[in-house]
Amino acid sequence: MRRTPAALAVLAVTLTSALCVLAAPGPPAAAAPATVPATVRAAAEAGTAAGIVRLTSYNICGNMCSGPAYDAERRIAAVAAEADPGGWGADQLFLQEVCEHQYEALLDRLGPLGYGGFYSATLPPGNPAICAGHAYGNAVLVRGPVSDTADLDLTVGGEREPITVPCALASLSDRPTWSCSVHLYWDDGTLAVPEADRLAEQARKWLDDGFAVVLGGDFNHSPRTATLSRFYLPERGDGAHGSFIEADENDPAFFDPAVCPPASTTACRSGETTFGAKKLDYLFFSAPHFRGASADALPLDTKVSDHNLLRVSATAF
C-alpha cells in the first residue's frame, strides 16, 4: 500500500530491445536465496519441460520502509536472489514501491544473468523526503530481451499521485507475453475500480491481438471486491467478468467455506494473505494461455517490507 504525498510525474526507462543481447559475465555476489516453498518448488520441478514458468511479485516498500528498522542492502539482495538460477530462478519479477536507484541496483545485478526491465515513476526525483531524492514507482524485470514496452496511465482523477503501470513485452515460455507490474490506488474502490477497468481494457486488447498477458502486483483490494471482479473469470462469481486465472485461487486451505466449500469447489476468489490479515498481492495469468497455477506467500521479512513476497508457478500451453 502506498502512503506518500502527491506529485505529478511519469518517468519511463526502457533498458533493452529485442535486437539487443546482454553480455553475460559471472553472476555477482548475492545473498543466499530463501528456501523455496515445497508446494511451488515441486510443481516447478515436475513440469519444467512442460512449459512451467516461475514468477515473483513483491511490494518492496522501497520508500516508506527506509528507517533504522529496515536494511536497504538486504532488500536488494532479497529481490536479486529470486532470480538466482540455483534458487527460485524467477522468469519475471513484478515490483512495486520501488525507488529508481533500487531498480538500477537490481538491473546491475540481474543484467549479467540476462534480465532486462522497464521502470515507471509515479513521483519524480528531487524531493529528499521521497526515496532520498530519487524517483519512485514500479518496475517489471524479465529474463531475455524486451521487445516493446508500455507505460499505462490508469489515473482517473482524485488520486494523490499518478497511477501508472510499467509493462514489458517479452517471451515467456516461448510465447510473446505482455507482463505488467500493477499498483492500484489504496481507497474504498471509488478510484481503484475505474483504474482496474482501464487496465482490464488494455489487457483485453492485447489478448485480442494474440498475446498472452500476466498482471502481477499489489492491487490494494481483497479478492471479492469489485476492483478484482475486473480480472477473475466469470465462473468465480460475485460479478466477476475478467479473463484471468489467479495463482492462488485453487488452494482449498484458503477457501472461505461459507462461500466456497472445499469439497465441491475447485477455485475460489481467495488466497493466502500478503499484507497483515489481507490478500492484496496477486498474479493473474490470461486463461487461454496458462493453467495449473500455484502460489506461496513467503514469511514476512520485516527488515525489507510490510508485504509478503509472493512466488508463483504456472504451466504455459
VOMIGU-640124 format. One record per residue (C-alpha): residue number from 1; residue in one letter; x, y, z. Coordinates in Angstrom, 3 decimals. Layout:
<nodes>
node torpa->NUM | marnu->A | u->X | v->Y | w->Z
...
</nodes>
This chain:
<nodes>
node torpa->1 | marnu->M | u->0.000 | v->0.000 | w->0.000
node torpa->2 | marnu->R | u->1.317 | v->3.451 | w->-0.788
node torpa->3 | marnu->R | u->1.336 | v->6.209 | w->1.732
node torpa->4 | marnu->T | u->3.316 | v->9.002 | w->0.027
node torpa->5 | marnu->P | u->2.215 | v->12.591 | w->-0.809
node torpa->6 | marnu->A | u->1.042 | v->13.601 | w->-4.233
node torpa->7 | marnu->A | u->3.202 | v->14.748 | w->-7.096
node torpa->8 | marnu->L | u->2.928 | v->14.741 | w->-10.860
node torpa->9 | marnu->A | u->5.499 | v->12.928 | w->-12.980
node torpa->10 | marnu->V | u->5.915 | v->9.846 | w->-15.090
node torpa->11 | marnu->L | u->9.378 | v->8.581 | w->-15.902
node torpa->12 | marnu->A | u->9.739 | v->5.572 | w->-18.193
node torpa->13 | marnu->V | u->13.087 | v->3.910 | w->-18.807
node torpa->14 | marnu->T | u->13.430 | v->1.249 | w->-21.490
node torpa->15 | marnu->L | u->16.623 | v->-0.697 | w->-20.961
node torpa->16 | marnu->T | u->16.715 | v->-3.299 | w->-23.699
node torpa->17 | marnu->S | u->15.153 | v->-4.292 | w->-27.019
node torpa->18 | marnu->A | u->14.510 | v->-7.414 | w->-28.978
node torpa->19 | marnu->L | u->17.693 | v->-6.933 | w->-31.021
node torpa->20 | marnu->C | u->19.965 | v->-6.441 | w->-28.018
node torpa->21 | marnu->V | u->21.971 | v->-9.234 | w->-26.438
node torpa->22 | marnu->L | u->23.234 | v->-8.723 | w->-22.930
node torpa->23 | marnu->A | u->26.830 | v->-9.691 | w->-22.068
node torpa->24 | marnu->A | u->26.989 | v->-12.483 | w->-19.542
node torpa->25 | marnu->P | u->29.918 | v->-12.378 | w->-17.131
node torpa->26 | marnu->G | u->29.766 | v->-14.476 | w->-13.982
node torpa->27 | marnu->P | u->26.865 | v->-13.726 | w->-11.600
node torpa->28 | marnu->P | u->27.564 | v->-11.074 | w->-8.971
node torpa->29 | marnu->A | u->27.671 | v->-11.968 | w->-5.303
node torpa->30 | marnu->A | u->24.245 | v->-12.089 | w->-3.708
node torpa->31 | marnu->A | u->22.628 | v->-13.276 | w->-0.533
node torpa->32 | marnu->A | u->21.787 | v->-16.954 | w->-0.367
node torpa->33 | marnu->P | u->18.272 | v->-17.478 | w->-1.749
node torpa->34 | marnu->A | u->15.478 | v->-18.209 | w->0.680
node torpa->35 | marnu->T | u->14.106 | v->-21.723 | w->0.873
node torpa->36 | marnu->V | u->11.642 | v->-22.361 | w->-1.925
node torpa->37 | marnu->P | u->8.191 | v->-23.366 | w->-0.571
node torpa->38 | marnu->A | u->7.705 | v->-27.078 | w->-1.156
node torpa->39 | marnu->T | u->4.364 | v->-26.825 | w->-2.971
node torpa->40 | marnu->V | u->5.560 | v->-24.350 | w->-5.570
node torpa->41 | marnu->R | u->9.018 | v->-25.888 | w->-5.958
node torpa->42 | marnu->A | u->7.565 | v->-29.364 | w->-6.537
node torpa->43 | marnu->A | u->5.210 | v->-28.059 | w->-9.203
node torpa->44 | marnu->A | u->8.026 | v->-26.236 | w->-10.960
node torpa->45 | marnu->E | u->10.429 | v->-29.176 | w->-10.892
node torpa->46 | marnu->A | u->7.762 | v->-31.622 | w->-12.077
node torpa->47 | marnu->G | u->6.827 | v->-29.537 | w->-15.065
node torpa->48 | marnu->T | u->9.966 | v->-27.760 | w->-16.201
node torpa->49 | marnu->A | u->9.946 | v->-29.485 | w->-19.581
node torpa->50 | marnu->A | u->6.217 | v->-28.851 | w->-19.965
node torpa->51 | marnu->G | u->6.453 | v->-25.044 | w->-20.003
node torpa->52 | marnu->I | u->6.458 | v->-24.219 | w->-16.298
node torpa->53 | marnu->V | u->7.080 | v->-20.549 | w->-15.612
node torpa->54 | marnu->R | u->8.188 | v->-19.097 | w->-12.286
node torpa->55 | marnu->L | u->7.332 | v->-15.570 | w->-11.240
node torpa->56 | marnu->T | u->7.766 | v->-13.339 | w->-8.199
node torpa->57 | marnu->S | u->5.676 | v->-10.358 | w->-7.134
node torpa->58 | marnu->Y | u->6.848 | v->-8.138 | w->-4.293
node torpa->59 | marnu->N | u->5.864 | v->-4.757 | w->-2.935
node torpa->60 | marnu->I | u->9.298 | v->-3.906 | w->-1.564
node torpa->61 | marnu->C | u->8.150 | v->-0.776 | w->0.319
node torpa->62 | marnu->G | u->11.235 | v->0.927 | w->-1.021
node torpa->63 | marnu->N | u->10.409 | v->4.428 | w->0.207
node torpa->64 | marnu->M | u->8.364 | v->4.128 | w->3.375
node torpa->65 | marnu->C | u->10.341 | v->1.204 | w->4.800
node torpa->66 | marnu->S | u->13.588 | v->3.114 | w->4.965
node torpa->67 | marnu->G | u->14.128 | v->3.788 | w->8.666
node torpa->68 | marnu->P | u->16.624 | v->2.148 | w->11.022
node torpa->69 | marnu->A | u->14.413 | v->-0.942 | w->11.348
node torpa->70 | marnu->Y | u->14.991 | v->-1.779 | w->7.671
node torpa->71 | marnu->D | u->18.041 | v->-2.975 | w->5.747
node torpa->72 | marnu->A | u->18.493 | v->-1.373 | w->2.317
node torpa->73 | marnu->E | u->21.125 | v->-3.839 | w->1.124
node torpa->74 | marnu->R | u->19.098 | v->-6.804 | w->2.338
node torpa->75 | marnu->R | u->16.155 | v->-5.532 | w->0.272
node torpa->76 | marnu->I | u->18.213 | v->-5.546 | w->-2.926
node torpa->77 | marnu->A | u->19.778 | v->-8.908 | w->-2.114
node torpa->78 | marnu->A | u->16.396 | v->-10.493 | w->-1.353
node torpa->79 | marnu->V | u->14.945 | v->-9.457 | w->-4.703
node torpa->80 | marnu->A | u->18.078 | v->-10.389 | w->-6.648
node torpa->81 | marnu->A | u->18.070 | v->-13.815 | w->-5.013
node torpa->82 | marnu->E | u->14.697 | v->-14.543 | w->-6.622
node torpa->83 | marnu->A | u->16.469 | v->-14.670 | w->-9.999
node torpa->84 | marnu->D | u->19.274 | v->-16.931 | w->-8.784
node torpa->85 | marnu->P | u->19.257 | v->-19.985 | w->-11.074
node torpa->86 | marnu->G | u->20.324 | v->-22.083 | w->-8.096
node torpa->87 | marnu->G | u->17.240 | v->-20.999 | w->-6.169
node torpa->88 | marnu->W | u->13.798 | v->-19.949 | w->-7.331
node torpa->89 | marnu->G | u->15.078 | v->-18.785 | w->-10.698
node torpa->90 | marnu->A | u->12.180 | v->-16.451 | w->-11.452
node torpa->91 | marnu->D | u->11.492 | v->-15.835 | w->-15.137
node torpa->92 | marnu->Q | u->9.931 | v->-12.486 | w->-14.288
node torpa->93 | marnu->L | u->9.728 | v->-10.180 | w->-11.274
node torpa->94 | marnu->F | u->6.925 | v->-7.692 | w->-10.592
node torpa->95 | marnu->L | u->7.984 | v->-4.981 | w->-8.125
node torpa->96 | marnu->Q | u->6.017 | v->-2.146 | w->-6.533
node torpa->97 | marnu->E | u->7.006 | v->0.869 | w->-4.431
node torpa->98 | marnu->V | u->10.469 | v->0.916 | w->-5.950
node torpa->99 | marnu->C | u->12.920 | v->3.814 | w->-5.820
node torpa->100 | marnu->E | u->14.686 | v->4.293 | w->-9.128
node torpa->101 | marnu->H | u->18.144 | v->3.776 | w->-7.644
node torpa->102 | marnu->Q | u->16.942 | v->0.446 | w->-6.204
node torpa->103 | marnu->Y | u->15.757 | v->-0.613 | w->-9.647
node torpa->104 | marnu->E | u->19.101 | v->0.382 | w->-11.146
node torpa->105 | marnu->A | u->20.959 | v->-1.617 | w->-8.469
node torpa->106 | marnu->L | u->18.826 | v->-4.658 | w->-9.285
node torpa->107 | marnu->L | u->19.427 | v->-4.304 | w->-13.000
node torpa->108 | marnu->D | u->23.162 | v->-4.057 | w->-12.350
node torpa->109 | marnu->R | u->22.967 | v->-7.441 | w->-10.613
node torpa->110 | marnu->L | u->20.499 | v->-9.152 | w->-12.904
node torpa->111 | marnu->G | u->21.595 | v->-7.761 | w->-16.258
node torpa->112 | marnu->P | u->24.591 | v->-10.133 | w->-16.406
node torpa->113 | marnu->L | u->22.142 | v->-13.001 | w->-15.844
node torpa->114 | marnu->G | u->20.210 | v->-11.986 | w->-18.967
node torpa->115 | marnu->Y | u->17.425 | v->-9.860 | w->-17.469
node torpa->116 | marnu->G | u->16.005 | v->-6.677 | w->-18.914
node torpa->117 | marnu->G | u->13.381 | v->-4.418 | w->-17.435
node torpa->118 | marnu->F | u->11.155 | v->-1.389 | w->-17.505
node torpa->119 | marnu->Y | u->10.631 | v->1.218 | w->-14.800
node torpa->120 | marnu->S | u->7.804 | v->3.722 | w->-14.450
node torpa->121 | marnu->A | u->7.998 | v->6.588 | w->-11.955
node torpa->122 | marnu->T | u->4.875 | v->7.894 | w->-10.269
node torpa->123 | marnu->L | u->6.766 | v->10.518 | w->-8.262
node torpa->124 | marnu->P | u->9.647 | v->12.481 | w->-9.776
node torpa->125 | marnu->P | u->13.152 | v->12.896 | w->-8.399
node torpa->126 | marnu->G | u->14.165 | v->15.943 | w->-6.419
node torpa->127 | marnu->N | u->12.261 | v->15.554 | w->-3.147
node torpa->128 | marnu->P | u->14.714 | v->14.472 | w->-0.428
node torpa->129 | marnu->A | u->11.808 | v->13.134 | w->1.659
node torpa->130 | marnu->I | u->10.979 | v->10.558 | w->-1.027
node torpa->131 | marnu->C | u->13.488 | v->7.882 | w->-1.983
node torpa->132 | marnu->A | u->16.346 | v->10.133 | w->-0.775
node torpa->133 | marnu->G | u->15.708 | v->12.395 | w->-3.754
node torpa->134 | marnu->H | u->15.334 | v->9.661 | w->-6.371
node torpa->135 | marnu->A | u->12.238 | v->8.897 | w->-8.444
node torpa->136 | marnu->Y | u->9.641 | v->6.489 | w->-7.036
node torpa->137 | marnu->G | u->7.438 | v->3.998 | w->-8.879
node torpa->138 | marnu->N | u->7.074 | v->0.405 | w->-10.069
node torpa->139 | marnu->A | u->9.114 | v->-1.989 | w->-12.179
node torpa->140 | marnu->V | u->8.979 | v->-5.237 | w->-14.113
node torpa->141 | marnu->L | u->12.055 | v->-7.387 | w->-14.790
node torpa->142 | marnu->V | u->12.081 | v->-10.219 | w->-17.325
node torpa->143 | marnu->R | u->14.599 | v->-12.830 | w->-18.393
node torpa->144 | marnu->G | u->15.525 | v->-12.249 | w->-22.019
node torpa->145 | marnu->P | u->15.148 | v->-9.362 | w->-24.454
node torpa->146 | marnu->V | u->12.368 | v->-6.805 | w->-24.070
node torpa->147 | marnu->S | u->10.827 | v->-6.245 | w->-27.493
node torpa->148 | marnu->D | u->8.400 | v->-3.482 | w->-26.532
node torpa->149 | marnu->T | u->7.204 | v->-1.518 | w->-23.507
node torpa->150 | marnu->A | u->4.066 | v->0.309 | w->-22.429
node torpa->151 | marnu->D | u->3.628 | v->2.791 | w->-19.589
node torpa->152 | marnu->L | u->-0.088 | v->2.575 | w->-18.792
node torpa->153 | marnu->D | u->-1.586 | v->5.655 | w->-17.153
node torpa->154 | marnu->L | u->-4.583 | v->4.444 | w->-15.135
node torpa->155 | marnu->T | u->-5.097 | v->7.729 | w->-13.284
node torpa->156 | marnu->V | u->-8.764 | v->8.772 | w->-13.290
node torpa->157 | marnu->G | u->-8.520 | v->11.953 | w->-11.195
node torpa->158 | marnu->G | u->-8.594 | v->12.433 | w->-7.464
node torpa->159 | marnu->E | u->-5.612 | v->10.217 | w->-6.662
node torpa->160 | marnu->R | u->-2.863 | v->11.729 | w->-4.524
node torpa->161 | marnu->E | u->-0.336 | v->10.686 | w->-7.142
node torpa->162 | marnu->P | u->-0.464 | v->9.221 | w->-10.669
node torpa->163 | marnu->I | u->-1.258 | v->5.539 | w->-11.005
node torpa->164 | marnu->T | u->0.962 | v->4.128 | w->-13.723
node torpa->165 | marnu->V | u->1.799 | v->0.558 | w->-14.672
node torpa->166 | marnu->P | u->5.016 | v->-0.490 | w->-16.442
node torpa->167 | marnu->C | u->4.534 | v->-3.315 | w->-18.952
node torpa->168 | marnu->A | u->7.134 | v->-5.224 | w->-20.967
node torpa->169 | marnu->L | u->6.639 | v->-7.454 | w->-23.983
node torpa->170 | marnu->A | u->8.981 | v->-10.443 | w->-23.841
node torpa->171 | marnu->S | u->8.982 | v->-14.163 | w->-24.471
node torpa->172 | marnu->L | u->7.612 | v->-16.267 | w->-21.614
node torpa->173 | marnu->S | u->7.861 | v->-19.990 | w->-22.304
node torpa->174 | marnu->D | u->8.358 | v->-19.163 | w->-25.998
node torpa->175 | marnu->R | u->5.154 | v->-17.093 | w->-26.211
node torpa->176 | marnu->P | u->5.115 | v->-13.291 | w->-26.687
node torpa->177 | marnu->T | u->3.704 | v->-12.048 | w->-23.389
node torpa->178 | marnu->W | u->2.806 | v->-8.640 | w->-22.034
node torpa->179 | marnu->S | u->3.788 | v->-8.549 | w->-18.360
node torpa->180 | marnu->C | u->2.722 | v->-5.639 | w->-16.142
node torpa->181 | marnu->S | u->3.616 | v->-4.614 | w->-12.585
node torpa->182 | marnu->V | u->0.420 | v->-3.304 | w->-11.002
node torpa->183 | marnu->H | u->-0.158 | v->-0.956 | w->-8.067
node torpa->184 | marnu->L | u->-3.758 | v->0.252 | w->-7.892
node torpa->185 | marnu->Y | u->-4.991 | v->3.062 | w->-5.657
node torpa->186 | marnu->W | u->-5.479 | v->2.366 | w->-1.968
node torpa->187 | marnu->D | u->-9.034 | v->3.627 | w->-1.461
node torpa->188 | marnu->D | u->-12.506 | v->2.167 | w->-0.952
node torpa->189 | marnu->G | u->-12.670 | v->1.284 | w->-4.639
node torpa->190 | marnu->T | u->-14.125 | v->4.558 | w->-5.876
node torpa->191 | marnu->L | u->-10.970 | v->5.247 | w->-7.872
node torpa->192 | marnu->A | u->-9.483 | v->1.758 | w->-7.983
node torpa->193 | marnu->V | u->-12.476 | v->0.297 | w->-9.857
node torpa->194 | marnu->P | u->-12.188 | v->2.620 | w->-12.890
node torpa->195 | marnu->E | u->-8.409 | v->2.174 | w->-12.771
node torpa->196 | marnu->A | u->-8.960 | v->-1.575 | w->-12.922
node torpa->197 | marnu->D | u->-11.361 | v->-1.079 | w->-15.825
node torpa->198 | marnu->R | u->-8.649 | v->0.732 | w->-17.778
node torpa->199 | marnu->L | u->-6.118 | v->-1.994 | w->-17.049
node torpa->200 | marnu->A | u->-8.519 | v->-4.784 | w->-17.996
node torpa->201 | marnu->E | u->-9.462 | v->-2.969 | w->-21.206
node torpa->202 | marnu->Q | u->-5.835 | v->-2.758 | w->-22.308
node torpa->203 | marnu->A | u->-5.245 | v->-6.390 | w->-21.357
node torpa->204 | marnu->R | u->-8.231 | v->-7.402 | w->-23.471
node torpa->205 | marnu->K | u->-6.803 | v->-5.548 | w->-26.479
node torpa->206 | marnu->W | u->-3.543 | v->-7.463 | w->-26.132
node torpa->207 | marnu->L | u->-5.414 | v->-10.750 | w->-25.801
node torpa->208 | marnu->D | u->-7.427 | v->-9.958 | w->-28.911
node torpa->209 | marnu->D | u->-4.136 | v->-9.346 | w->-30.726
node torpa->210 | marnu->G | u->-2.944 | v->-12.827 | w->-29.789
node torpa->211 | marnu->F | u->-0.604 | v->-12.023 | w->-26.910
node torpa->212 | marnu->A | u->-0.528 | v->-13.738 | w->-23.537
node torpa->213 | marnu->V | u->-0.867 | v->-11.353 | w->-20.563
node torpa->214 | marnu->V | u->0.380 | v->-11.541 | w->-16.978
node torpa->215 | marnu->L | u->-0.613 | v->-8.961 | w->-14.372
node torpa->216 | marnu->G | u->1.278 | v->-9.063 | w->-11.097
node torpa->217 | marnu->G | u->1.438 | v->-6.774 | w->-8.124
node torpa->218 | marnu->D | u->-0.263 | v->-5.029 | w->-5.241
node torpa->219 | marnu->F | u->-3.879 | v->-4.470 | w->-6.269
node torpa->220 | marnu->N | u->-4.624 | v->-2.950 | w->-2.840
node torpa->221 | marnu->H | u->-8.023 | v->-4.662 | w->-2.568
node torpa->222 | marnu->S | u->-9.318 | v->-8.017 | w->-1.374
node torpa->223 | marnu->P | u->-10.288 | v->-10.851 | w->-3.735
node torpa->224 | marnu->R | u->-14.061 | v->-10.493 | w->-3.512
node torpa->225 | marnu->T | u->-14.187 | v->-6.732 | w->-4.143
node torpa->226 | marnu->A | u->-15.486 | v->-5.003 | w->-7.264
node torpa->227 | marnu->T | u->-11.928 | v->-3.958 | w->-8.123
node torpa->228 | marnu->L | u->-10.833 | v->-7.563 | w->-8.539
node torpa->229 | marnu->S | u->-14.025 | v->-8.567 | w->-10.391
node torpa->230 | marnu->R | u->-12.409 | v->-6.992 | w->-13.459
node torpa->231 | marnu->F | u->-9.838 | v->-9.808 | w->-13.611
node torpa->232 | marnu->Y | u->-11.295 | v->-13.064 | w->-12.268
node torpa->233 | marnu->L | u->-13.131 | v->-15.368 | w->-14.679
node torpa->234 | marnu->P | u->-16.951 | v->-15.096 | w->-14.651
node torpa->235 | marnu->E | u->-17.315 | v->-18.574 | w->-13.149
node torpa->236 | marnu->R | u->-15.594 | v->-17.337 | w->-9.974
node torpa->237 | marnu->G | u->-18.796 | v->-15.490 | w->-9.100
node torpa->238 | marnu->D | u->-19.544 | v->-12.224 | w->-7.289
node torpa->239 | marnu->G | u->-19.891 | v->-10.378 | w->-10.575
node torpa->240 | marnu->A | u->-16.504 | v->-11.399 | w->-11.943
node torpa->241 | marnu->H | u->-16.119 | v->-10.681 | w->-15.651
node torpa->242 | marnu->G | u->-12.412 | v->-10.952 | w->-16.363
node torpa->243 | marnu->S | u->-10.154 | v->-13.126 | w->-18.499
node torpa->244 | marnu->F | u->-7.630 | v->-14.391 | w->-15.967
node torpa->245 | marnu->I | u->-6.855 | v->-17.179 | w->-13.566
node torpa->246 | marnu->E | u->-5.296 | v->-16.062 | w->-10.284
node torpa->247 | marnu->A | u->-2.342 | v->-18.024 | w->-8.983
node torpa->248 | marnu->D | u->-3.778 | v->-18.801 | w->-5.526
node torpa->249 | marnu->E | u->-7.424 | v->-19.312 | w->-6.431
node torpa->250 | marnu->N | u->-7.229 | v->-23.117 | w->-6.314
node torpa->251 | marnu->D | u->-5.725 | v->-23.599 | w->-2.828
node torpa->252 | marnu->P | u->-8.504 | v->-25.008 | w->-0.602
node torpa->253 | marnu->A | u->-6.505 | v->-24.165 | w->2.509
node torpa->254 | marnu->F | u->-7.557 | v->-20.540 | w->1.979
node torpa->255 | marnu->F | u->-11.133 | v->-21.004 | w->0.728
node torpa->256 | marnu->D | u->-13.904 | v->-19.302 | w->2.685
node torpa->257 | marnu->P | u->-16.015 | v->-22.409 | w->3.424
node torpa->258 | marnu->A | u->-19.179 | v->-20.313 | w->3.631
node torpa->259 | marnu->V | u->-18.731 | v->-19.265 | w->0.010
node torpa->260 | marnu->C | u->-16.511 | v->-21.975 | w->-1.482
node torpa->261 | marnu->P | u->-16.995 | v->-25.368 | w->0.247
node torpa->262 | marnu->P | u->-13.698 | v->-27.198 | w->-0.419
node torpa->263 | marnu->A | u->-15.471 | v->-30.477 | w->-1.104
node torpa->264 | marnu->S | u->-17.343 | v->-29.041 | w->-4.074
node torpa->265 | marnu->T | u->-15.190 | v->-26.100 | w->-5.191
node torpa->266 | marnu->T | u->-12.109 | v->-26.188 | w->-7.390
node torpa->267 | marnu->A | u->-11.375 | v->-22.458 | w->-7.490
node torpa->268 | marnu->C | u->-12.352 | v->-19.525 | w->-5.310
node torpa->269 | marnu->R | u->-11.755 | v->-15.791 | w->-5.068
node torpa->270 | marnu->S | u->-9.403 | v->-16.243 | w->-2.159
node torpa->271 | marnu->G | u->-5.770 | v->-16.865 | w->-1.315
node torpa->272 | marnu->E | u->-3.017 | v->-16.615 | w->1.243
node torpa->273 | marnu->T | u->-2.698 | v->-13.242 | w->2.976
node torpa->274 | marnu->T | u->0.124 | v->-10.949 | w->1.830
node torpa->275 | marnu->F | u->-0.352 | v->-7.792 | w->3.931
node torpa->276 | marnu->G | u->-1.221 | v->-8.491 | w->7.533
node torpa->277 | marnu->A | u->-4.601 | v->-10.242 | w->7.530
node torpa->278 | marnu->K | u->-5.370 | v->-9.258 | w->3.920
node torpa->279 | marnu->K | u->-4.599 | v->-10.642 | w->0.484
node torpa->280 | marnu->L | u->-3.619 | v->-7.613 | w->-1.583
node torpa->281 | marnu->D | u->-0.977 | v->-9.124 | w->-3.885
node torpa->282 | marnu->Y | u->-1.862 | v->-11.199 | w->-6.950
node torpa->283 | marnu->L | u->-0.520 | v->-12.874 | w->-10.075
node torpa->284 | marnu->F | u->-3.127 | v->-13.043 | w->-12.848
node torpa->285 | marnu->F | u->-2.490 | v->-15.196 | w->-15.951
node torpa->286 | marnu->S | u->-4.511 | v->-14.942 | w->-19.159
node torpa->287 | marnu->A | u->-6.740 | v->-18.022 | w->-19.031
node torpa->288 | marnu->P | u->-6.280 | v->-19.094 | w->-22.665
node torpa->289 | marnu->H | u->-2.525 | v->-19.423 | w->-22.190
node torpa->290 | marnu->F | u->-1.831 | v->-20.770 | w->-18.688
node torpa->291 | marnu->R | u->-3.093 | v->-23.444 | w->-16.311
node torpa->292 | marnu->G | u->-2.110 | v->-25.246 | w->-13.122
node torpa->293 | marnu->A | u->-1.057 | v->-22.117 | w->-11.239
node torpa->294 | marnu->S | u->0.219 | v->-22.372 | w->-7.684
node torpa->295 | marnu->A | u->1.301 | v->-19.680 | w->-5.228
node torpa->296 | marnu->D | u->3.011 | v->-19.268 | w->-1.875
node torpa->297 | marnu->A | u->3.474 | v->-16.154 | w->0.214
node torpa->298 | marnu->L | u->6.824 | v->-16.329 | w->1.966
node torpa->299 | marnu->P | u->7.120 | v->-15.383 | w->5.635
node torpa->300 | marnu->L | u->7.227 | v->-11.629 | w->6.129
node torpa->301 | marnu->D | u->10.767 | v->-10.249 | w->6.118
node torpa->302 | marnu->T | u->10.406 | v->-7.319 | w->8.495
node torpa->303 | marnu->K | u->13.838 | v->-5.981 | w->7.508
node torpa->304 | marnu->V | u->12.671 | v->-5.493 | w->3.915
node torpa->305 | marnu->S | u->8.953 | v->-4.726 | w->3.576
node torpa->306 | marnu->D | u->5.496 | v->-4.705 | w->5.128
node torpa->307 | marnu->H | u->4.270 | v->-7.088 | w->2.387
node torpa->308 | marnu->N | u->4.978 | v->-10.784 | w->1.936
node torpa->309 | marnu->L | u->6.893 | v->-11.821 | w->-1.144
node torpa->310 | marnu->L | u->4.674 | v->-13.876 | w->-3.467
node torpa->311 | marnu->R | u->6.112 | v->-16.759 | w->-5.509
node torpa->312 | marnu->V | u->4.067 | v->-18.307 | w->-8.293
node torpa->313 | marnu->S | u->4.385 | v->-21.063 | w->-10.862
node torpa->314 | marnu->A | u->2.105 | v->-21.942 | w->-13.765
node torpa->315 | marnu->T | u->2.148 | v->-24.076 | w->-16.887
node torpa->316 | marnu->A | u->2.122 | v->-22.253 | w->-20.213
node torpa->317 | marnu->F | u->0.359 | v->-24.032 | w->-23.099
</nodes>
